[in-house]
């Protein structure tokens, strides 16, 4: 599976950890940045290219990060075909449902609310949870069309 990943300065350290973890697990990862710390960078500069890449390839997924993940998800969701879900260490069921019911193709993580030790199970759950389809497919089609 192809995974696109992006962040601004707030998620840089955790993004690099996640990128390396995914590569080690055998995923094909494209890192859209940020590549160095710049407290004045703007998340849309990294999130838009990532979201556009995910929207262009229905077989790929994206993981984006920011301080809370909220603004990043808002940016990503402006791209037609993207369904970004936000997670910042609430109940893990949210991650499961984002895939099961919403077929989320981007996971937006709040880096300020998660540690390296907490993130691996969340990512694995999100990558492996299948879309349920059925009545949910109709809703996805309305979002994407």
C-alpha atoms as an extended CHARMM CRD file, in Angstrom:
* protein
*
       145  EXT
         1         1  UNK       CA              0.0000000000        0.0000000000        0.0000000000  PROA      1               0.0000000000
         2         2  UNK       CA              1.1810000000        3.4980000000       -0.8410000000  PROA      2               0.0000000000
         3         3  UNK       CA              1.0650000000        5.8930000000        2.1090000000  PROA      3               0.0000000000
         4         4  UNK       CA              1.5000000000        9.6420000000        1.8090000000  PROA      4               0.0000000000
         5         5  UNK       CA              2.5690000000       11.5040000000        4.9310000000  PROA      5               0.0000000000
         6         6  UNK       CA              2.8200000000       15.2110000000        5.7590000000  PROA      6               0.0000000000
         7         7  UNK       CA              3.0280000000       17.6790000000        8.6240000000  PROA      7               0.0000000000
         8         8  UNK       CA              4.0520000000       21.1600000000        9.5860000000  PROA      8               0.0000000000
         9         9  UNK       CA              6.6120000000       21.9370000000       12.2870000000  PROA      9               0.0000000000
        10        10  UNK       CA              4.3000000000       20.8040000000       15.1150000000  PROA      10              0.0000000000
        11        11  UNK       CA              4.3050000000       17.1860000000       14.0210000000  PROA      11              0.0000000000
        12        12  UNK       CA              7.7530000000       16.9320000000       12.4580000000  PROA      12              0.0000000000
        13        13  UNK       CA              9.3480000000       14.6350000000       15.0220000000  PROA      13              0.0000000000
        14        14  UNK       CA              6.3820000000       12.2610000000       15.2140000000  PROA      14              0.0000000000
        15        15  UNK       CA              5.9810000000       12.2820000000       11.4130000000  PROA      15              0.0000000000
        16        16  UNK       CA              9.5700000000       11.1270000000       11.0010000000  PROA      16              0.0000000000
        17        17  UNK       CA              9.0210000000        8.3500000000       13.5370000000  PROA      17              0.0000000000
        18        18  UNK       CA              5.8400000000        7.2220000000       11.7800000000  PROA      18              0.0000000000
        19        19  UNK       CA              7.4880000000        7.4170000000        8.3360000000  PROA      19              0.0000000000
        20        20  UNK       CA             10.3740000000        5.2230000000        9.4480000000  PROA      20              0.0000000000
        21        21  UNK       CA              8.0020000000        2.7650000000       11.1340000000  PROA      21              0.0000000000
        22        22  UNK       CA              5.8900000000        2.4400000000        7.9770000000  PROA      22              0.0000000000
        23        23  UNK       CA              8.9390000000        1.9430000000        5.7670000000  PROA      23              0.0000000000
        24        24  UNK       CA             10.2060000000       -0.7400000000        8.1610000000  PROA      24              0.0000000000
        25        25  UNK       CA              6.8070000000       -2.4730000000        7.8870000000  PROA      25              0.0000000000
        26        26  UNK       CA              7.1970000000       -2.5590000000        4.0930000000  PROA      26              0.0000000000
        27        27  UNK       CA              4.8760000000        0.2600000000        3.0650000000  PROA      27              0.0000000000
        28        28  UNK       CA              5.7310000000        2.4710000000        0.1020000000  PROA      28              0.0000000000
        29        29  UNK       CA              5.8870000000        5.9100000000        1.7650000000  PROA      29              0.0000000000
        30        30  UNK       CA              6.0290000000        9.3490000000        0.1740000000  PROA      30              0.0000000000
        31        31  UNK       CA              6.9930000000       12.1150000000        2.5800000000  PROA      31              0.0000000000
        32        32  UNK       CA              5.5020000000       15.4560000000        1.5250000000  PROA      32              0.0000000000
        33        33  UNK       CA              7.2780000000       17.3610000000        4.3200000000  PROA      33              0.0000000000
        34        34  UNK       CA              8.0040000000       19.2480000000        6.3600000000  PROA      34              0.0000000000
        35        35  UNK       CA             11.5770000000       18.0370000000        6.1600000000  PROA      35              0.0000000000
        36        36  UNK       CA             13.1080000000       20.4450000000        8.6430000000  PROA      36              0.0000000000
        37        37  UNK       CA             11.8680000000       22.4210000000       11.6050000000  PROA      37              0.0000000000
        38        38  UNK       CA             10.5750000000       25.9030000000       10.7810000000  PROA      38              0.0000000000
        39        39  UNK       CA              8.2500000000       27.3930000000       13.3900000000  PROA      39              0.0000000000
        40        40  UNK       CA              6.8430000000       29.7460000000       10.7570000000  PROA      40              0.0000000000
        41        41  UNK       CA              5.8600000000       27.1560000000        8.1570000000  PROA      41              0.0000000000
        42        42  UNK       CA              2.2080000000       26.7540000000        7.1350000000  PROA      42              0.0000000000
        43        43  UNK       CA              0.5040000000       23.3670000000        7.1820000000  PROA      43              0.0000000000
        44        44  UNK       CA             -1.4460000000       23.8280000000        3.9090000000  PROA      44              0.0000000000
        45        45  UNK       CA              1.8710000000       23.9060000000        2.0330000000  PROA      45              0.0000000000
        46        46  UNK       CA              2.4630000000       20.2690000000        3.0430000000  PROA      46              0.0000000000
        47        47  UNK       CA             -1.0730000000       18.9670000000        3.5090000000  PROA      47              0.0000000000
        48        48  UNK       CA             -2.4650000000       19.9600000000        0.0960000000  PROA      48              0.0000000000
        49        49  UNK       CA              0.1420000000       17.9990000000       -1.9280000000  PROA      49              0.0000000000
        50        50  UNK       CA             -0.3690000000       14.9790000000        0.3410000000  PROA      50              0.0000000000
        51        51  UNK       CA             -4.1660000000       15.1450000000        0.0840000000  PROA      51              0.0000000000
        52        52  UNK       CA             -4.0710000000       15.6030000000       -3.6960000000  PROA      52              0.0000000000
        53        53  UNK       CA             -1.8380000000       12.5370000000       -4.0160000000  PROA      53              0.0000000000
        54        54  UNK       CA             -4.2540000000       10.4390000000       -1.9380000000  PROA      54              0.0000000000
        55        55  UNK       CA             -7.2600000000       11.6960000000       -3.9180000000  PROA      55              0.0000000000
        56        56  UNK       CA             -5.5160000000       10.7920000000       -7.1880000000  PROA      56              0.0000000000
        57        57  UNK       CA             -4.8750000000        7.1760000000       -6.1140000000  PROA      57              0.0000000000
        58        58  UNK       CA             -7.7910000000        5.2880000000       -4.5700000000  PROA      58              0.0000000000
        59        59  UNK       CA             -5.4370000000        2.5420000000       -3.4100000000  PROA      59              0.0000000000
        60        60  UNK       CA             -3.3230000000        4.8900000000       -1.3050000000  PROA      60              0.0000000000
        61        61  UNK       CA             -3.8310000000        6.4010000000        2.1380000000  PROA      61              0.0000000000
        62        62  UNK       CA             -2.4960000000        9.4380000000        3.9290000000  PROA      62              0.0000000000
        63        63  UNK       CA             -1.3430000000       10.2390000000        7.4360000000  PROA      63              0.0000000000
        64        64  UNK       CA             -1.0710000000       13.9080000000        8.3100000000  PROA      64              0.0000000000
        65        65  UNK       CA             -0.0550000000       15.5520000000       11.5500000000  PROA      65              0.0000000000
        66        66  UNK       CA             -0.2660000000       18.8870000000       13.2580000000  PROA      66              0.0000000000
        67        67  UNK       CA             -0.4970000000       20.2020000000       16.7860000000  PROA      67              0.0000000000
        68        68  UNK       CA             -4.1230000000       19.0950000000       17.1070000000  PROA      68              0.0000000000
        69        69  UNK       CA             -4.6800000000       17.6500000000       13.6380000000  PROA      69              0.0000000000
        70        70  UNK       CA             -7.8000000000       19.8040000000       13.2430000000  PROA      70              0.0000000000
        71        71  UNK       CA             -6.5320000000       22.4050000000       10.7780000000  PROA      71              0.0000000000
        72        72  UNK       CA             -4.7230000000       19.7450000000        8.7980000000  PROA      72              0.0000000000
        73        73  UNK       CA             -7.9330000000       17.7180000000        8.4230000000  PROA      73              0.0000000000
        74        74  UNK       CA             -9.8310000000       20.8470000000        7.3880000000  PROA      74              0.0000000000
        75        75  UNK       CA             -7.2370000000       21.5290000000        4.6970000000  PROA      75              0.0000000000
        76        76  UNK       CA             -7.2050000000       17.9370000000        3.4640000000  PROA      76              0.0000000000
        77        77  UNK       CA            -10.9920000000       17.7240000000        3.3470000000  PROA      77              0.0000000000
        78        78  UNK       CA            -11.1000000000       20.6160000000        0.8790000000  PROA      78              0.0000000000
        79        79  UNK       CA             -9.6830000000       18.2490000000       -1.7360000000  PROA      79              0.0000000000
        80        80  UNK       CA            -12.4030000000       16.3310000000       -3.5840000000  PROA      80              0.0000000000
        81        81  UNK       CA            -12.1380000000       12.6230000000       -2.8580000000  PROA      81              0.0000000000
        82        82  UNK       CA            -10.4430000000       13.0340000000        0.5200000000  PROA      82              0.0000000000
        83        83  UNK       CA            -12.1060000000       11.8470000000        3.7120000000  PROA      83              0.0000000000
        84        84  UNK       CA             -9.8030000000       12.8650000000        6.5510000000  PROA      84              0.0000000000
        85        85  UNK       CA            -10.5990000000       11.8070000000       10.1060000000  PROA      85              0.0000000000
        86        86  UNK       CA             -9.0750000000       13.4690000000       13.1600000000  PROA      86              0.0000000000
        87        87  UNK       CA             -7.6210000000       11.5660000000       16.0850000000  PROA      87              0.0000000000
        88        88  UNK       CA             -5.8160000000       13.0770000000       19.0260000000  PROA      88              0.0000000000
        89        89  UNK       CA             -5.8330000000       10.3030000000       21.5780000000  PROA      89              0.0000000000
        90        90  UNK       CA             -9.5220000000        9.8800000000       22.2740000000  PROA      90              0.0000000000
        91        91  UNK       CA            -11.2240000000        6.5090000000       22.2380000000  PROA      91              0.0000000000
        92        92  UNK       CA             -9.5590000000        4.2410000000       19.6830000000  PROA      92              0.0000000000
        93        93  UNK       CA            -13.0400000000        3.2980000000       18.4660000000  PROA      93              0.0000000000
        94        94  UNK       CA            -13.0290000000        6.6200000000       16.5800000000  PROA      94              0.0000000000
        95        95  UNK       CA            -10.1860000000        5.3760000000       14.3900000000  PROA      95              0.0000000000
        96        96  UNK       CA            -11.9780000000        2.0920000000       13.7410000000  PROA      96              0.0000000000
        97        97  UNK       CA            -15.2310000000        3.8150000000       12.8200000000  PROA      97              0.0000000000
        98        98  UNK       CA            -13.4790000000        6.2990000000       10.5470000000  PROA      98              0.0000000000
        99        99  UNK       CA            -12.5240000000        3.3670000000        8.3390000000  PROA      99              0.0000000000
       100       100  UNK       CA            -15.5080000000        1.0920000000        8.9300000000  PROA      100             0.0000000000
       101       101  UNK       CA            -18.2680000000        3.6650000000        8.3420000000  PROA      101             0.0000000000
       102       102  UNK       CA            -16.5690000000        6.5760000000        6.5650000000  PROA      102             0.0000000000
       103       103  UNK       CA            -13.8440000000        4.8730000000        4.5240000000  PROA      103             0.0000000000
       104       104  UNK       CA            -11.4160000000        7.5480000000        5.7110000000  PROA      104             0.0000000000
       105       105  UNK       CA             -8.4430000000        7.6960000000        3.4000000000  PROA      105             0.0000000000
       106       106  UNK       CA             -6.4740000000       10.1770000000        5.5120000000  PROA      106             0.0000000000
       107       107  UNK       CA             -5.8160000000       10.0020000000        9.2340000000  PROA      107             0.0000000000
       108       108  UNK       CA             -5.0660000000       13.3840000000       10.8040000000  PROA      108             0.0000000000
       109       109  UNK       CA             -3.1920000000       13.0900000000       14.0860000000  PROA      109             0.0000000000
       110       110  UNK       CA             -2.7640000000       15.5960000000       16.8890000000  PROA      110             0.0000000000
       111       111  UNK       CA              0.9510000000       15.3150000000       17.5890000000  PROA      111             0.0000000000
       112       112  UNK       CA              0.7730000000       17.3620000000       20.7840000000  PROA      112             0.0000000000
       113       113  UNK       CA             -1.6010000000       14.8300000000       22.3010000000  PROA      113             0.0000000000
       114       114  UNK       CA              0.1240000000       11.5550000000       21.3890000000  PROA      114             0.0000000000
       115       115  UNK       CA              3.3940000000        9.8370000000       22.1230000000  PROA      115             0.0000000000
       116       116  UNK       CA              5.4190000000        7.4700000000       20.0080000000  PROA      116             0.0000000000
       117       117  UNK       CA              4.3500000000        4.5330000000       22.1700000000  PROA      117             0.0000000000
       118       118  UNK       CA              0.6630000000        5.2850000000       21.6650000000  PROA      118             0.0000000000
       119       119  UNK       CA              0.6890000000        5.8070000000       17.9250000000  PROA      119             0.0000000000
       120       120  UNK       CA              1.6150000000        2.3770000000       16.5570000000  PROA      120             0.0000000000
       121       121  UNK       CA             -1.5850000000        0.5680000000       17.5880000000  PROA      121             0.0000000000
       122       122  UNK       CA             -3.6860000000        3.4290000000       16.2350000000  PROA      122             0.0000000000
       123       123  UNK       CA             -1.9430000000        3.3660000000       12.8720000000  PROA      123             0.0000000000
       124       124  UNK       CA             -2.1590000000       -0.4170000000       12.5880000000  PROA      124             0.0000000000
       125       125  UNK       CA             -5.8600000000       -0.3620000000       13.4330000000  PROA      125             0.0000000000
       126       126  UNK       CA             -6.5280000000        2.3580000000       10.8780000000  PROA      126             0.0000000000
       127       127  UNK       CA             -4.5280000000        0.6980000000        8.1100000000  PROA      127             0.0000000000
       128       128  UNK       CA             -6.0930000000       -2.7190000000        8.6650000000  PROA      128             0.0000000000
       129       129  UNK       CA             -9.7250000000       -1.8570000000        9.3730000000  PROA      129             0.0000000000
       130       130  UNK       CA            -11.8530000000       -2.5600000000        6.2780000000  PROA      130             0.0000000000
       131       131  UNK       CA            -14.6470000000       -0.3450000000        4.9960000000  PROA      131             0.0000000000
       132       132  UNK       CA            -18.0050000000       -1.9000000000        5.8190000000  PROA      132             0.0000000000
       133       133  UNK       CA            -19.7020000000       -0.6690000000        2.6390000000  PROA      133             0.0000000000
       134       134  UNK       CA            -23.4420000000       -1.2850000000        2.4310000000  PROA      134             0.0000000000
       135       135  UNK       CA            -25.4820000000        1.7140000000        3.5410000000  PROA      135             0.0000000000
       136       136  UNK       CA            -22.2570000000        3.6060000000        4.1920000000  PROA      136             0.0000000000
       137       137  UNK       CA            -21.2290000000        3.4140000000        0.5110000000  PROA      137             0.0000000000
       138       138  UNK       CA            -24.2010000000        5.5390000000       -0.4960000000  PROA      138             0.0000000000
       139       139  UNK       CA            -23.0630000000        8.2600000000        1.8890000000  PROA      139             0.0000000000
       140       140  UNK       CA            -19.4710000000        8.1340000000        0.6510000000  PROA      140             0.0000000000
       141       141  UNK       CA            -20.7150000000        8.5600000000       -2.9250000000  PROA      141             0.0000000000
       142       142  UNK       CA            -22.6550000000       11.6460000000       -1.8830000000  PROA      142             0.0000000000
       143       143  UNK       CA            -19.5130000000       13.1100000000       -0.3110000000  PROA      143             0.0000000000
       144       144  UNK       CA            -17.2800000000       12.3290000000       -3.2590000000  PROA      144             0.0000000000
       145       145  UNK       CA            -19.7040000000       13.3690000000       -6.0050000000  PROA      145             0.0000000000
